[in-house]
């Protein structure tokens, strides 16, 4: 799902893609919460799919793109391989504490 985001990052811009992704994720979370409370499970399924798609289009791939572009080249070569283990560790810690 992140494949279309690769092409949209340069066309739409990083900021636009990130803000639209965050806005869509927020709206779909609200729709999801409302629909679960009112037992509208088809609408809840649409809310889940909208959340996943909006995450995959912006907030999912953008940190990896920005990490390669923001630091100097010497630092980038060292920092980019360390990002996946850091994100997986943070995700595991979050899962253990929640």
C-alpha positions in Angstrom: 0.0 0.0 0.0 2.9 2.4 0.4 3.9 2.0 -3.2 1.6 4.8 -4.4 2.9 7.1 -1.6 6.4 6.8 -3.2 5.1 8.6 -6.3 2.8 11.0 -4.4 5.6 12.3 -2.1 7.3 14.3 -4.8 4.1 15.4 -6.6 2.0 16.5 -3.6 4.8 17.4 -1.2 5.7 15.9 2.2 3.8 18.4 4.3 0.6 18.1 2.3 0.8 14.3 2.4 1.5 14.2 6.1 -1.3 16.6 7.1 -3.8 15.0 4.9 -2.9 11.6 6.3 -3.2 12.8 9.8 -6.6 14.5 9.1 -8.0 11.4 7.4 -6.7 9.2 10.2 -8.4 11.4 12.8 -11.7 11.5 10.9 -11.7 7.7 10.4 -11.0 7.2 14.1 -14.0 9.3 15.0 -16.1 7.4 12.5 -14.8 4.1 13.9 -15.6 5.0 17.5 -19.1 6.3 16.7 -20.0 3.3 14.6 -18.8 0.8 17.2 -20.8 2.5 19.9 -23.9 2.5 17.7 -23.4 -1.1 16.5 -22.9 -0.1 12.8 -20.3 -2.7 12.0 -20.2 -2.1 8.2 -19.4 1.5 8.8 -16.8 0.5 11.4 -15.1 -1.7 8.7 -15.0 1.2 6.3 -13.5 3.3 9.1 -10.8 0.7 9.7 -10.0 0.5 6.0 -9.8 4.3 5.7 -7.5 4.5 8.7 -5.1 1.9 7.3 -5.1 3.4 3.8 -4.4 6.9 5.1 -1.6 5.7 7.4 0.0 3.8 4.4 -0.3 6.9 2.2 1.4 9.4 4.6 2.4 8.7 8.2 3.7 5.2 7.4 6.4 5.9 4.7 7.2 9.5 5.4 9.4 9.1 8.4 11.7 6.8 6.4 11.9 9.3 3.6 12.6 12.2 5.9 15.2 10.3 7.8 17.2 9.9 4.6 16.9 13.5 3.6 17.2 15.6 6.8 20.6 14.7 8.3 23.9 15.3 6.6 25.1 12.5 4.4 27.6 11.1 6.9 25.0 10.9 9.6 22.3 9.6 7.2 24.4 6.6 6.3 24.6 5.6 9.9 21.1 6.5 11.0 19.0 5.0 8.2 19.9 1.3 9.0 19.1 1.9 12.7 15.5 3.2 12.1 13.7 -0.2 11.6 15.1 -1.7 14.9 14.2 1.5 16.8 10.7 1.6 15.5 10.2 -2.2 16.1 11.5 -1.8 19.7 9.3 1.2 20.3 6.3 -0.7 19.0 7.1 -3.7 21.1 7.5 -1.6 24.3 4.2 0.2 23.5 2.4 -3.2 23.0 3.8 -4.5 26.3 2.7 -1.4 28.3 -0.8 -1.1 26.9 
